[in-house]
Amino acid sequence: MIKFLDLEKVNNRFRTEIDEKIKDILDCGWYLQGKYNDKFSKDFANFCGTKYAVGVANGLDALNLIIKAYGFGVGDEIIVPANTYIATILAISENGCTPVLVEPSINTYNINPDLIEEKITPKTKAIMVVHLYGQAVQMEKIWALAKKYNLKVIEDSAQAHGAVYKGKRTGSLGDASGFSFYPGKNLGCMGDGGAVTTNDKELYEKVKALANYGSDRKYHHIYKGTNSRLDEIQAAILDVKLPHLDSDNDKRREISKYYRENIKNPKIILPETYDEKAHVWHIFAVRTENRNHFKEYLEENGIQTNIHYPTPPHKQGAYSEWANQSYPISEEIHRTIISLPISPVLTDDEVEKVVEVINNYE
Ligand SMILES: *Cc1c(COP(=O)(O)O)cnc(C)c1O
């Protein structure tokens, strides 16, 4: 069976170094807000090309804390793509803000920048972009709109660690960015983890305090904060893996290129990229009319797949107030999309087998 994602194999490449770090943490007995969190925060900010990074408990919290730190709440609107993982939208509604959904482009699966301006109202406070499947959003028009209407640009970079747009990495393409280190992400820890990156010192300090009980120093609480911290074990694991992220992403690019050049089946629509550097292929999503049939066929031939995602946010029970809204492009994507195996530990034989099986699909 070719697994959709063999996490054991992904992480076992770093076993010796990870064992050493965990032993060190056991030996020194310091588990939170210590040297590993400090080091990883610095290294990750460096990697993204920002001045600051704060480790937090998960990706949802990262987005949540950014919105909270900007002080956005009830009555404020935040523009967001209609096709994304639910966390992006939850971060907005958890703060009492109104998510304003915008259709994606069918070619990039990312928010369509040409459809944003018509959704801007006097209540709009920010545009939250999502670099979906690992492809950096083409930011030029979004920057122009943000400037024209005085809006913040918040990035959901949970799927796009290391992707580059115009020489800059995700995490540095907006005013602030949220990352997730959920185990299956391109940079993943062994539990939950996340980070906020920014060049804005004030925002950095506020997010850092909010994530630690609203405290800027011990037992001194300046905000009604929360508990959202990246623990030392996760930070240490991430710091072991970070130096390998670029080469892992290159491997994903290689596999993606091979798929795109060799899968030749009129029933399968392949994903596109506007620039090889802009995409880190967190997910290699193809579209096909009879998705369930295709999924079963692959399963029967020993290939595991996944669906990101079967139901668009506006059709989820949690947002029943949107049940009558219609986003046809987003719905079309959710109806037909299916994700093929892609990861830095997939072997050449496995990649060739995937192509062969797909080319024989009728
Ligand atoms: C994974 C993910 C998140 C949430 O990250 P968690 O660490 O699971 O909270 C947010 N947005 C997107 C697009 C994601 O893929």
PDBQT file of the ligand as one rigid body, heavy atoms in Angstrom, charges set to zero:
ROOT
HETATM    1  C1  LIG A 401      -3.911  23.001   9.455  1.00  0.00    +0.000 C 
HETATM    2  C2  LIG A 401      -4.545  24.290   9.106  1.00  0.00    +0.000 A 
HETATM    3  C3  LIG A 401      -4.930  25.225  10.082  1.00  0.00    +0.000 A 
HETATM    4  C4  LIG A 401      -4.994  24.922  11.544  1.00  0.00    +0.000 C 
HETATM    5  O1  LIG A 401      -3.890  24.439  12.140  1.00  0.00    +0.000 OA
HETATM    6  P1  LIG A 401      -3.995  23.601  13.512  1.00  0.00    +0.000 P 
HETATM    7  O2  LIG A 401      -2.587  23.554  13.967  1.00  0.00    +0.000 OA
HETATM    8  O3  LIG A 401      -4.564  22.267  13.187  1.00  0.00    +0.000 OA
HETATM    9  O4  LIG A 401      -4.856  24.375  14.450  1.00  0.00    +0.000 OA
HETATM   10  C5  LIG A 401      -5.385  26.452   9.661  1.00  0.00    +0.000 A 
HETATM   11  N1  LIG A 401      -5.508  26.754   8.363  1.00  0.00    +0.000 NA
HETATM   12  C6  LIG A 401      -5.189  25.876   7.395  1.00  0.00    +0.000 A 
HETATM   13  C7  LIG A 401      -5.349  26.285   5.969  1.00  0.00    +0.000 C 
HETATM   14  C8  LIG A 401      -4.718  24.610   7.728  1.00  0.00    +0.000 A 
HETATM   15  O5  LIG A 401      -4.416  23.736   6.760  1.00  0.00    +0.000 OA
ENDROOT
TORSDOF 0
